[in-house]
Amino acid sequence: MNSPFDWMIDLQKQMIETQRQQMQAGQKMIDAWQKSVDGASALRDAAAAQQKAVKGWLSIWGVR
C-alpha cells in the first residue's frame, strides 16, 4: 500500500540526485580549468552534464 507521502519521498530522491549531477557538472568545469588540457572538450563535457542536470530538474517539475 502506497502512503500519500511516497510521491514526496520520490520527488526528494529525484531532487537530491539532480543536485548531485549539478554539483558534478560544476566539479567537471573546475577540473577543466585546472587541467586546461584540451579545455574545449572538457567544457563541452561539463556543459553536457549541466544540461543533463537541468533536464533532470525539468522532469521533476513535470516539464518534458
TORDRENKE-275693 format. One record per residue: x, y, z of N, C-alpha, C, O, CB in turn. Coordinates in Angstrom, 3 decimals. Glycine has a CB too. Example, Ala and Ser with C-alpha at 12.3 -4.5 7.8 and 13.67 -1.06 7.14 Angstrom:
% TORDRENKE-275693
{atom {13.190 -5.690 7.800} {12.300 -4.500 7.800} {13.200 -3.300 7.800} {14.236 -3.319 8.465} {11.308 -4.473 9.046}}
{atom {12.850 -2.250 7.080} {13.670 -1.060 7.140} {12.900 0.030 7.870} {13.409 1.138 8.039} {14.084 -0.598 5.725}}
***
This chain:
% TORDRENKE-275693
{atom {0.849 -1.199 0.000} {0.000 0.000 0.000} {0.887 1.252 0.000} {1.758 1.403 0.856} {-0.962 0.004 1.239}}
{atom {0.662 2.119 -0.940} {1.435 3.358 -1.025} {0.914 4.378 -0.031} {-0.291 4.605 0.074} {1.387 3.933 -2.448}}
{atom {1.823 4.978 0.686} {1.407 6.065 1.575} {1.315 7.336 0.743} {1.951 7.444 -0.306} {2.406 6.244 2.779}}
{atom {0.522 8.301 1.209} {0.392 9.562 0.451} {1.732 10.284 0.307} {1.882 11.176 -0.528} {-0.619 10.490 1.137}}
{atom {2.693 9.887 1.127} {3.969 10.602 1.133} {5.003 9.960 0.222} {6.103 10.489 0.058} {4.511 10.674 2.537}}
{atom {4.655 8.813 -0.376} {5.602 8.131 -1.264} {6.060 9.028 -2.408} {7.245 9.070 -2.736} {4.973 6.864 -1.828}}
{atom {5.123 9.740 -3.007} {5.488 10.606 -4.142} {6.405 11.731 -3.680} {7.276 12.176 -4.427} {4.221 11.196 -4.813}}
{atom {6.206 12.192 -2.439} {7.080 13.250 -1.907} {8.488 12.710 -1.696} {9.477 13.388 -1.976} {6.519 13.815 -0.577}}
{atom {8.561 11.483 -1.201} {9.864 10.854 -0.983} {10.567 10.649 -2.321} {11.763 10.913 -2.447} {9.707 9.503 -0.238}}
{atom {9.817 10.177 -3.321} {10.382 10.001 -4.661} {10.890 11.329 -5.211} {11.977 11.402 -5.784} {9.334 9.399 -5.615}}
{atom {10.096 12.367 -5.030} {10.460 13.699 -5.505} {11.754 14.148 -4.835} {12.655 14.676 -5.487} {9.322 14.714 -5.228}}
{atom {11.832 13.930 -3.522} {13.020 14.296 -2.748} {14.242 13.561 -3.299} {15.298 14.161 -3.498} {12.820 13.969 -1.242}}
{atom {14.090 12.262 -3.543} {15.196 11.455 -4.079} {15.643 11.988 -5.433} {16.840 12.105 -5.697} {14.779 9.976 -4.205}}
{atom {14.679 12.311 -6.289} {14.998 12.847 -7.620} {15.745 14.171 -7.497} {16.715 14.415 -8.215} {13.709 13.039 -8.455}}
{atom {15.290 15.020 -6.585} {15.912 16.334 -6.411} {17.343 16.178 -5.919} {18.242 16.877 -6.387} {15.098 17.199 -5.426}}
{atom {17.555 15.272 -4.986} {18.898 15.029 -4.459} {19.813 14.520 -5.570} {20.949 14.973 -5.710} {18.852 14.015 -3.290}}
{atom {19.304 13.574 -6.357} {20.084 13.021 -7.467} {20.446 14.110 -8.473} {21.580 14.176 -8.948} {19.303 11.894 -8.166}}
{atom {19.477 14.960 -8.791} {19.701 16.028 -9.762} {20.706 17.039 -9.221} {21.562 17.532 -9.955} {18.377 16.726 -10.112}}
{atom {20.592 17.343 -7.922} {21.547 18.265 -7.304} {22.956 17.688 -7.369} {23.926 18.407 -7.612} {21.154 18.556 -5.839}}
{atom {23.052 16.380 -7.149} {24.347 15.713 -7.199} {24.938 15.835 -8.607} {26.129 16.103 -8.767} {24.213 14.224 -6.787}}
{atom {24.092 15.634 -9.624} {24.551 15.761 -11.012} {25.022 17.180 -11.298} {26.011 17.391 -11.999} {23.429 15.370 -11.990}}
{atom {24.295 18.153 -10.744} {24.660 19.544 -10.974} {26.003 19.854 -10.315} {26.832 20.564 -10.884} {23.566 20.487 -10.438}}
{atom {26.210 19.317 -9.113} {27.473 19.522 -8.421} {28.614 18.873 -9.198} {29.707 19.432 -9.293} {27.404 18.959 -6.995}}
{atom {28.351 17.682 -9.757} {29.362 17.006 -10.570} {29.703 17.845 -11.795} {30.866 17.938 -12.189} {28.872 15.608 -10.998}}
{atom {28.690 18.452 -12.391} {28.914 19.297 -13.566} {29.817 20.467 -13.195} {30.737 20.808 -13.938} {27.569 19.813 -14.143}}
{atom {29.556 21.072 -12.055} {30.383 22.174 -11.573} {31.810 21.723 -11.326} {32.766 22.422 -11.660} {29.797 22.763 -10.301}}
{atom {31.937 20.542 -10.735} {33.257 19.986 -10.445} {34.018 19.722 -11.739} {35.221 19.971 -11.817} {33.131 18.689 -9.624}}
{atom {33.317 19.219 -12.756} {33.951 18.949 -14.053} {34.478 20.244 -14.654} {35.550 20.263 -15.258} {32.952 18.271 -15.027}}
{atom {33.728 21.320 -14.489} {34.154 22.609 -15.016} {35.416 23.087 -14.309} {36.355 23.567 -14.944} {33.036 23.646 -14.868}}
{atom {35.424 22.947 -12.985} {36.601 23.348 -12.205} {37.811 22.524 -12.638} {38.897 23.061 -12.857} {36.342 23.175 -10.680}}
{atom {37.607 21.207 -12.759} {38.691 20.321 -13.200} {39.212 20.745 -14.571} {40.418 20.742 -14.820} {38.206 18.857 -13.247}}
{atom {38.283 21.108 -15.454} {38.661 21.520 -16.806} {39.570 22.741 -16.761} {40.576 22.807 -17.467} {37.411 21.821 -17.650}}
{atom {39.200 23.713 -15.915} {40.021 24.922 -15.813} {41.382 24.593 -15.233} {42.396 25.127 -15.683} {39.323 25.982 -14.952}}
{atom {41.413 23.713 -14.232} {42.680 23.371 -13.583} {43.613 22.668 -14.562} {44.803 22.978 -14.628} {42.435 22.482 -12.351}}
{atom {43.080 21.738 -15.305} {43.910 20.985 -16.252} {44.271 21.839 -17.456} {45.421 21.859 -17.896} {43.187 19.711 -16.709}}
{atom {43.294 22.532 -17.976} {43.461 23.337 -19.190} {44.024 22.512 -20.345} {44.537 23.059 -21.321} {44.376 24.525 -18.911}}
{atom {43.924 21.213 -20.223} {44.339 20.331 -21.309} {43.101 20.063 -22.143} {42.114 19.514 -21.653} {44.985 18.990 -20.773}}
{atom {43.159 20.448 -23.385} {42.003 20.300 -24.267} {40.769 20.856 -23.565} {39.759 20.171 -23.411} {41.787 18.807 -24.666}}
{atom {40.874 22.093 -23.150} {39.817 22.755 -22.390} {38.478 22.753 -23.092} {37.433 22.660 -22.447} {40.210 24.157 -22.097}}
{atom {38.500 22.855 -24.409} {37.247 22.931 -25.163} {36.396 21.681 -24.968} {35.196 21.786 -24.712} {37.535 23.133 -26.647}}
{atom {36.997 20.509 -25.085} {36.213 19.278 -24.946} {35.794 19.069 -23.493} {34.713 18.544 -23.225} {37.019 18.062 -25.447}}
{atom {36.652 19.479 -22.554} {36.308 19.360 -21.137} {35.113 20.250 -20.808} {34.208 19.850 -20.076} {37.516 19.733 -20.249}}
{atom {35.125 21.462 -21.362} {33.998 22.374 -21.151} {32.736 21.839 -21.808} {31.635 21.990 -21.279} {34.323 23.769 -21.698}}
{atom {32.906 21.211 -22.968} {31.763 20.589 -23.644} {31.155 19.513 -22.752} {29.936 19.436 -22.603} {32.188 19.983 -25.006}}
{atom {32.019 18.679 -22.155} {31.549 17.628 -21.246} {30.810 18.237 -20.064} {29.746 17.758 -19.672} {32.728 16.769 -20.749}}
{atom {31.380 19.294 -19.499} {30.769 19.957 -18.349} {29.419 20.547 -18.730} {28.453 20.452 -17.973} {31.694 21.054 -17.800}}
{atom {29.359 21.156 -19.906} {28.104 21.749 -20.377} {27.054 20.667 -20.590} {25.880 20.871 -20.282} {28.330 22.538 -21.684}}
{atom {27.469 19.523 -21.112} {26.542 18.408 -21.322} {26.012 17.900 -19.984} {24.827 17.592 -19.855} {27.234 17.262 -22.093}}
{atom {26.898 17.815 -18.991} {26.486 17.365 -17.660} {25.515 18.361 -17.034} {24.541 17.974 -16.389} {27.713 17.173 -16.749}}
{atom {25.793 19.643 -17.233} {24.924 20.699 -16.712} {23.548 20.614 -17.375} {22.518 20.752 -16.715} {25.556 22.099 -16.947}}
{atom {23.549 20.385 -18.680} {22.306 20.274 -19.438} {21.486 19.083 -18.938} {20.262 19.158 -18.835} {22.601 20.132 -20.949}}
{atom {22.177 17.990 -18.632} {21.517 16.793 -18.114} {20.865 17.109 -16.766} {19.746 16.676 -16.490} {22.530 15.621 -17.971}}
{atom {21.578 17.867 -15.936} {21.046 18.248 -14.627} {19.804 19.119 -14.782} {18.816 18.942 -14.068} {22.114 18.988 -13.807}}
{atom {19.864 20.061 -15.720} {18.716 20.943 -15.969} {17.523 20.121 -16.444} {16.395 20.345 -16.002} {19.074 22.032 -17.018}}
{atom {17.772 19.164 -17.349} {16.692 18.287 -17.817} {16.109 17.510 -16.649} {14.903 17.271 -16.591} {17.204 17.315 -18.906}}
{atom {16.972 17.116 -15.719} {16.518 16.407 -14.525} {15.554 17.252 -13.719} {14.506 16.770 -13.289} {17.703 16.005 -13.659}}
{atom {15.907 18.522 -13.513} {15.027 19.439 -12.780} {13.702 19.595 -13.510} {12.640 19.552 -12.890} {15.700 20.816 -12.597}}
{atom {13.760 19.778 -14.830} {12.538 19.958 -15.610} {11.636 18.739 -15.501} {10.419 18.874 -15.379} {12.875 20.232 -17.076}}
{atom {12.228 17.546 -15.544} {11.408 16.336 -15.460} {10.793 16.192 -14.071} {9.681 15.682 -13.931} {12.246 15.093 -15.799}}
{atom {11.523 16.645 -13.035} {10.971 16.617 -11.678} {9.708 17.461 -11.618} {8.717 17.070 -11.002} {12.010 17.126 -10.647}}
{atom {9.751 18.608 -12.257} {8.598 19.520 -12.192} {7.603 19.256 -13.315} {6.685 20.044 -13.544} {9.067 20.974 -12.253}}
{atom {7.794 18.140 -14.013} {6.802 17.700 -14.986} {6.901 18.387 -16.332} {5.976 18.303 -17.139} {5.451 17.911 -14.438}}
{atom {8.012 19.069 -16.585} {8.205 19.703 -17.886} {8.965 18.711 -18.757} {10.015 18.206 -18.359} {8.978 21.077 -17.761}}
{atom {8.442 18.437 -19.928} {9.116 17.459 -20.798} {9.847 18.179 -21.917} {10.477 17.536 -22.757} {8.102 16.446 -21.387}}
***
